[in-house]
Amino acid sequence: MNLELALRMCEASVKQAGREGALVSVAVVDAGGHLVAFQRMDGSEIAGPALAPGKAYTAVAHRMSTADLAPLVVPGGELYGLAGDRYVCFGGGIPLWDSGEGRRVVGAVGVSGGTVAQDVACAEAAAALWDGG
């Protein structure tokens, strides 16, 4: 993950948000969950600067999309009680995988501010720029 690509990913997400009619915040993190790039659309929700990086961090930490993680953290779920602190367990976070033989997560994108479906669509638009390294 590098800054140039992370910024392009943020821009792709913001453009998708415009098509979706959403106002979002978007974060791109590296393999350690450290913020590489962040953008917040004018008028977006106050929680976005906390939730977008949290979704990206969660996607890296668990090597799965936050939409797929969400059902696991509800009462009775296998990971019930996980949510909190830096973990954000609802749709909008997508891990980015390398294309090498080792298949490891090398970063993630997180989006917050729209509906869950809008956040997922915006995160997918950003992740589509990732080519695996």
N, C-alpha and C positions, 0 to 999 in steps of 0.2 A: 504494500500500500504506500503510495506517495501522495504528496500534497496536490499535485496537478490533477491526478485522477480523482482524488477525494473531492476536490472542488467541482470537477465536471459531474460527479455523481450527485452532489448537492444540487447543482443546477438542473440536472435531469429530473430530480425529485420535485423541485419547485415548479418546473414546467408542467409536470404531470398534475400537480396540485391545482394549477390554473385550469387545466382541462377538466379536473374533477369538481371545481368550484370550492376548493378547500383552502384554508390558510394554515400552513404547517411550519414546523421546525424540523430540520433534518440534521442528523449527525452521522459522521463516518469515523469509525475507530479502527485501530490496528489490531494485530493478533493478541496484544495484551489488554485490549479494551481501552486503550488510551486514545483520547480525542485527537483526530487528525484535521477534521474540518467540520464546521457547523454553520448553518444558515437558518435565519428565522424570518419568515415573511412578515411584512408590515401588517399589523392587526391580528396576528396569530395569538392563540391562547397563551396565557401566562404560564401554564404548566409545561409547555413544549420544551423549553430549555432544560428542564429536568428529565422529562419523560423520553425524549428522542435519544439522548446519549444513554439513558438507562436501557432502552430497548436494544440499542446496538451492543452495549456491554453484555446484556443477557444472552443475546444471540451468539456472541463469541464464547461466553463462559459455558454455555450448554450445547454449543455446536448444533443448534436447531433454530428454526424460525420461532419467534415469540407467539405466532398464531398457533403453531403446533404444540407449544409448551403450555398454552393457556388451559386446555382441558386437564392437564396433569396437576395443576395447582389448586383446583377447586376442592371443597370439602369432600373427602373420600378419594381424591386423586392420589396417584402414586407419589407426587411431590408436594402434597398439601403443606402449606406453611412456608414455602420457599419465597413467595413474593415479599418485598420489603427492601429497605435500604437501596441498593443499586439495581435490584432486580425488578424489571417491569415485564409482567407476564400476560400481555395481550397483544394482538396483532400489530405489526409495523416494524419489527426487527427481523433482519435477514442476514445470516452468516454468509461470508464470501470464502469460497474454497479454492485452494491452489489446484492446478491441473496436473501436478506431479503424481508420481506413484504412491507417495505417502498420504495423499488426501488429507490435508490438515486445514483448519480454519485460519485464515490470514487476516481477517478483519470482518467488519459488519457495517450495515447501514441501519439506522433507526429513524423512524418518522412518527411525529405526533402532531395532532391538531385537528384532524378531520375525524370522520367516522372510522371505525376499525377497517372497513373495506377500503376507504380512501387512503388511509395510512399504508395499508398493505400495497395498494396499487402504486403509490408514490415510492415506496421502498423497492418494489419490483422494478420500477423504471430506473432507479439508481443502480440497482444490482445488475441490470442488463448490460451496463457498461463494463462490468468486471469480466475479464477474459481468462481468469485463472493465473494471471501473472505475466 
